[in-house]
Amino acid sequence: MASKRRGLWFLGVVAVAMMIAAACGSEKIVEVEKIVEVEKIVEVVVEKIVEVEVAAAGPAFEPSGELVIAVGREPESMDSWRDFAETGGPGFRNVAERLVTLDLATSAISPDLATSWKRLNPTTIQFTLRQGVKFHDGSPFNAEGAAISINHTFDEDNAYDLIDFVGAMSAEAVGEYTLNVSTPEPDPLLIGKMDFVSISSAKQLAEDPDSFHTKLIGTGPYKFVKWSKGSSLTYEANPDWWGISDPVAARGVISFQTITYRVLAEDQVRTAGVLAGEFDIAQYVTAEQCEAAASNRGTRCDSAASVETLLVRMDTMSPMLGDIRVRKALVAAIDTSLIVETILGGAATVTGQIINATALGNNPNLAPYQYDPTYARFLLAEARADGVPVDMKIELGARQALFAGVDEMIEAMADMWRVVGLNVSTTSIDPDGFGKVCCIEDVPEDRNLVLVHMHGNEILDFAYTYGLYYACEGPVSVYCNPAADKVYDEARQLSGEARDKKLQELNKILYDDVPMGYIAHMDLSYAVSDKLDWKVKLDHRLLAKDMAPVR
């Protein structure tokens, strides 16, 4: 396979990802936003309702107390671009904002640091920026600064992982508050991708560029205070946040004076902290821990569907896994229903494809692969008779703390494969090590590494997923099918129903060729204190502006 630049962006992407849509502190404000999104015709009525709500809200800035959130992973650095993944930048989105936000549930685009936008041509979108906004270092937010931030993020010399995730782009200030963002080639998904592009301080980049990796500076409702490596991240309320005077436009309020993100890799420890009243939220808990939180006085378990899919990525270039019969045998030997019912506690939906129904290209005709260990043995025997080295050892692994119960699932899958005669070892890989084994530029052809991933299609379009995980030159791909790449290229030129149809065709090609196995579309669960007013959304973002103490 040709050499390619690999990124670490996908490691533990959960939720990734995923975009903010609801304000908190007032249920009526949330209802108003739904009306605005669905029916523009009622804007006049909505404005009257909003005025009543804001007037009744009381003082605009009265934060108090501490919000404590227990997460499973700490960041590799404080680079603002890492906030595209919730697990890669815990709390970052409370500090750094973006031009627009994509709502996964509705596909609606909402203004943030941009107040409006228009498509100038197939490669360029022009944004009108919000005025009167300041960064936490006191510097003004404007088009020139936004362009510097975006161009820094997408500078190929910096080689930040976000480029692999959303593709190349550049920005140009064409007025004090007018910004053009362009891509090298036409990209119909650009406006949605802007949700992943945070804006950091141009002053910091100019005067103290080294601090970009250690001190996060944005325009958001909270300021970065401290990162105690291996322990916690601390943020404090920003009294100069533009959203204080316009909570409806900001879709949220500042309720807490301090936010602390505690880093605890063990899900049982995170859960225990909530049960003991030490934490307000424990991120990603198991079904058993969810039940414990639900039955414990003063706590609850909140679960919600996500865009995350649990999948099994195979080294398809190896002499063993390069044979389609072996790949089919591996997926036929996985009892996905049993995994979902037991290890995942029913909080998932068995699937036969990497994207769920929220994404363009989801093919409703692709049923989950059937569990059939007898058929798996038959396929392996047939491959062996033809000289395929089916006795080679398979190494099955996953990143540590990928999700609650991942170690148990890895061992269960290995046992299922051993039952049909495969030679399997298991490994749990730390985040740095995970990148080194799966993101190398040239994968050895004799390697039989099978990795469990979680992938979320936050762009809501299968072309994005294909380009990453399946394309011959994909940054995370260990698979190459020129015929599929041709269909992919055709799909990228289309839009609407024609694009959806072509992407479904592409999805079926992959289904038949089995470059991956699919476990389930994941629900994600949290142990939560009853003292906290918060509702989990499809994006699974832990945004403090969505949270408030129960009054």
N, C-alpha and C positions, 0 to 999 in steps of 0.2 A: 504494500500500500504506500502511496506517495507520502512524503514527509509533510507534516502540517503543524501549525502552531497550536498548542493545546492550552486550555485555561482551567482554572480551578473554580470558576464561577458556579458550577453545578453542584459542588459538594454540599450536600444537605440543603439544597434549595427546597424550601418548604413554604410552602406558602407565599414558599414563597411567595414568597412572593406576592404582593398581590395587593390589590389597590383599595384605597380607602373610599368609603362612600357615605357614611352616616355621621351626623353630628351626635353629640351626647349632651346630657344635662337637660334635655327637653324633648320629650317624645313628640310633641307637636311640631317641633322644628323638623324632625325626621320625616314626619308625615307630609309636611309642606314640601320638602325636597322631592319626595316621590311624585307629588303632583307636578312640580316643575319639570322633572325628567320625562314624565309620560305625556303631559299635555301642555305645550307652550301656550295654548290658547287661553289658559286661565292665569297667566302671569299677573294681570292686574289684581285679581282677587288674592292671589298668593302674596303679593306685596303688602296688602292690608293685614293679612294674617301674621306675616313676619314682623310687622311693626308692633303688633300687640305682644307677640312672644318676646321680642327683644326688650321692650319696655318693662315687661313683667319679670325679667331675669334678675333684676337687682344690680348691685355693683358689678362692674365688668371684670375686675381683677381682684379676686379674693382667694388665692390658693392657700392651702393649708395641708399639713401632714405629709406623710411619705407613702408613696406607692412602691411596693416591693414585688418584683417579678423574677421568678426563678427560671432560667433558660439552660439549655443543655450544652451550649457551645459559646466560646468567646471569639471575638474577631481576631483576624490575623494582623490587622492594623486599623487605624482610625480613618482611613481613606474614605471620603464621603461616598464614592461610587459603590462601595460594598453594601449600601442599603438596598440594593435591588433584591437581595435575598434576606428574608427576616432572620434566618439563622446565621448568616454571615455578618450582619451588622446589627446586633441587638440594641434597640433604642435609637438607632441612627436616624430613623425617619421622624423622630420627635425633634430633631435638631436641623436636619437638612431638608429643604422642601424642593419641589420640582415645578415645572411650568404647568403641567396638567396632571390629573389623576384619572385612571381608568377604573371603572366599577365592573368587577368581574361578573356580578349577578345580572347586570343590565346591558353591559357593553357601552354604557354612556361615558363620555369624556367630560370631566368637570374642570373648571378653571382653578388654578392655584396662584402661582406667581405670574402666570399669564391670565389676562382677563378675556382675551378673544384670540382667534386665529383664523387663517384662511390659507387654502392651498393655492400657491402661485403657479405651480407647474408640477409635472409628475415627480420632480426631485426635491422640491422646496416647499416648506410651510412657513408662513410669516406669522409671528406672534406679537401681539400688543401686550406689553408688560404692565404689571401692577405698579403704581407709583406710591411713594412714601414708605417704602420698605427698607429696613436696614439689617445688615448682617450683625452678628453678635459682637464683632470687633468694631462696630460703629460705622463701618463703611457703607455707602449707599448701594442699593440694588438697582442696576440699570442694564441696558442692553449690552454695553461694552463689557461690563463685568460678567454677565451671563455668558457671553461669547467666549471670554477667556476661560471660564470654568469648563464649559462644554468641550472646547478645543483641547484643553489639558487632558480631560478624561479620555478623549478619543485620539490622542496623539499616539501614533504607532510606535514612537520611540519609548513611550512609557509602557506600552504593551499591557495595559490593564485588562483584566479578564472580561470586563463588560463589553469590550469590542466583539469577543466571540459570541456573546449572548445576544446583542441587538444589532451587530453590524456597524460599519463605519458611518460616521456623520461628522459634519462641521457646522459652525455657527458664525454669523456675521452681523454686527450691529449696523443697522441702516438708519437709525434714528436714536434719540436718547432712550426711548422706551419701545423701540421697534426692532425685532430680532428675526433674522432669517435662519432657519435650520435646514440643511441640505444633506442629501445622500448621494453617493457616486452614481447610483443607478436608481431608477424609479422604485419606490418602496411604498406600497399602499398601506403598510402596517406602521408607518412612521409615527403617526399621532399617538397610537397606543403604546409604542415603544418609549415615548417621551416620559411615560410614568416611571421608567426605570432610571431616568437621568436626573440626578440631584444637582443642585446648584450650590457650589461652595464659594468661599470668599476669594475674589481676585486679588485683594490686598494681601492676603496671606500667601498666595502663590507668588506674588511679586517680591514681598519683603522677607518672608521666612518660609521658603518652600519646603524645607525639611520637616517643619512642624505639621505639614499636611498629613503625614503618616501617623502622627501622635496626638493631634488636637483637632477635633472636628468643629468647624465653624460654619454655621448656616444661618437661616433666617427664621427658623421654626419656633414653636411655642416653648421649647426647652433648650437650655444651653448646656454644652458639655462641661463637666467639672473635673472628673478624674476617672482614669482607668487603672484599677489595681489588678494587674495581670494575674490570671489564675483565680481571681476571686470575684470581682464586681466592676460595674460601670455606674457612674453617678452623674445625674443631670439635675439642673435646677430650673425653676420657672423663669421665663423671659418676660419681664414687665413691659418690654417694648415691642412685643409681637404685634404685627399688623392685625391679626385676627381678633384681638381683644375688642376692638371697636366695631368689628363686623363678624360676629360668630356664625352668622348664616353663611356668608361667603366662605368662611374658613372651615365650615362644617365641623365645629367642635369648640371646646372651651378649655381653659387651663384650670384644673381643679386642685392639683397637688403642687406643693412647694418643691418637693424633691422626688425624683424617681431613682430607684436603685435596681439594677439588673444583676441578680446574683447568678454566678456561673457554676452550675452543678451538673456534671455529666450523668450522674445516676438518677434515673427517673423516679426511683423510690424515695430518694432523698429530697427531691423537689416536692413530691407529693406530701411527704411527712412534714415538711415545713409549712405547707398550707394547713394541714390538719392541726398542727400545733399553734396556729395563729401567727407564725413568724413571717409568712409570705402572703401576698394577696392572690397571686396567680402562679401555678406551676405549669410550664409549657410541656405539651406532649406527654400524656400519661397513658398507662395501659388500661385495658378494660377493667381489670381487677382494682386498680388504683382509682379508676373512675367510680366504680361502685362504692369504694371506701369513702370517697369524698361525698358522694350522694347520700350515704347513710350516716355521715358524721354531722353532729350538731354544729351549725355555724358555717358549713361549707357546702359546696355543690360541685357537680361535674357538668361542664358545658362542652358539647360536641357539635361539630358542623361539618358538612361536606366540604371538600376542597377540590382544587384542580390538580392535585398530586396523584400520580399513578406509581404504584410499586411495581418495578420491573426487574428482569434478569437479563443483564447484558453479557453476551458471549463473545469470546475472541474468535470470530468466524474465519480468520485467516489461518488457523492452525490445521495441521493434517487431520486432526480428529474432529474439531468443531466446524471445520470447513465442509464437512459432509452433512447434507440436509437431513439425512436419516438420523444422525446422532443428535442434531438440534431438535428434531421432532420428538426423539426419544426423551430428551431432557424435559421438554415441556409436558409430554404425556405422563411422565413419572411424578409430576408435582400435583399434589392434592390441594389445589388452591381453595376449594370450598372449606376443607378442614382447617387450613391456615387462617382463613377469614373468621370462621366460627370459633376457633379456640384461641390462637395467639393474638389475633386482632379483635377478639371479643365481639364479632359481628359488626364492627364499626368500619366497614368497607364493602365494596361491591365488586364481585369477581368480574373480570373483563377479558376481552380478547384483543384489545388495542390500547395504545399508549395515551390517547386523548379521550376525554369524556364528551358528553353531549354539548358542552358549552363551546366547543371549538369547531371552527369550519373544517370540514374534512372528516368529521366523525362518521363512521360507516355503520349504520344500524344493523347491517346484515352480518357483521363479524361477531360470531358467538365466541365465548371463552373456549380455549382449547380443552378437549375432553381429557379427563383423568383416566388413564388406561395403562397401568403398569405392564399388563400382558403384551399389549401392542408395543410398548417401549422395549421390552426384551426382544421381541421379534425384529424390530428395526435394528437394534444393536447387533443381533446375530447375523442379520443380512449384511450389514456394513462390515462386520468382522470377516465374513466369508469373501468379501470383495477386497480384502486387504487393508481396510481402514483400521488404524491403530486405536481401537476403542478401549484398550486397557491403559492408555496414558492417564496419568493422574490429573484430575481437575482440582484446581484451587478455588474454593467458593468463599467469597468474603464480602464485607460491607464496611463502610465507615463507622467508627464508634459513635454511638448515640444518634444514629441516623433517624431512628424513630423508636418509640417505646416498644420493647419486645424484639428488637432486631436480632440480638444474639440467639434468642430462642428460635426464631424463625430460620436462621442460617443453619442451626444444628438439625432442625426438623427436615429441611430440604435436603441436607446431606444424607440423612438417614433414608429418605425416600429414594434418592439416587443409588445408594448402596444396595437397596433391596433389589433393584433391577440389574445389579452387577457392575456398577460404575465404581471407579477408584477415586474417592473424594477426600480432600482435606479442607479444613475450615480455618478462617483467620478473621480477626477483628482488627481493623486498620485505623491508626490515628489519622486526623485530618491531613497533616503534612505528608505522611506516608501514603495516604490514599491518592493524593495528587501525583505522587512520584510513580506509582504502579499503573495508574490508569490514564495518565495524561502525558506520557512520554511521546516524543515525536515519531519514533519508529518502533512499533510493537513487534517483538520477536515472533517469527512465524511458528515457532514450536511451543509457544506459550498457550496454556489452557486455563486462562483466568476467567472466572465467571463472577461478576460483581452485581450485587443488589443495589439498585438506585431508586431514588424517588425523583420523578420529573413532573414539573408543573407547567402546563401550557398557559402562561399568564397572558400571552399575546392573543389567545383564542383563535389560532390559525395553525393547521397542521404543517404548513410549509415551514414555519419556524422550527418545529420539532424535528422535521425530517432533515433540515439543513444542519442541525446540531448532531443528531444521533445516528443518522443513516447514510447521509450523502458520502460519496467517496472521499471528499475533501472536508467532511464535517469535523469540527474541532473536538468532538467527543465520540466520533464514529470509529468502530472497529469492524466495519462492514463496507462492502463496495458492490453495487449492482448498477452497471452502466445503463441498463434498460430502465430501471427505476429512476435514476438521475435524469434521464431524458423526460420522463413524465413530470418529474418535479420541476424541471426548467419550463415546461409547457404551462404548468399550473401557475407559476409565478407571474406569468404574463397576463393572467386572467383576473376577473373580479366577479363578485356576486355569485349567482347560481352556477355559472360555468366553472368558476374556480372551485366551488364546493364539490361539484361533480368530479372534476379532474383529481382533486385531492382525495376523494373517496376511492377513486380508481387506484391511486398510488397506495393508499392504505391497504387495499386488498392485495396488491402485489407483495407487500411486506408480510401480510398475514400468511400468504401461501409459502413464502420463502423462509419464514421463521428465523430472522436474525436475532430476535429477542423472545423471551418469555414474559408474560404479563401476569401479575398476581391479582391486583385489584386497584380500583379507584378508592382513594383513602378518605375516610373521615378522620378528623384530628380532634383530640380531646384535651381538656384543661381542668385541673383542680382549681377551684375559685372560692375565695372567701365570700360569704353572704353579705359582708360589709361593702362589697364593691358592686357598683352598677356598671355592667358591661355585657354586651352581647357579641358573641363570636360571629364573624362574617365569613363569606367565601374566601376573602383574601387572607385571612388568618394573620393580619397585621396586629401587633401589640402597640397600638397608638394610645398614648396617654390622653390625648384630646377626645378620645372616644369613651373615656372612663371617668367615673366620679364616685365619691363616697355615697353610700345609700343614705338618703336624708330621712 
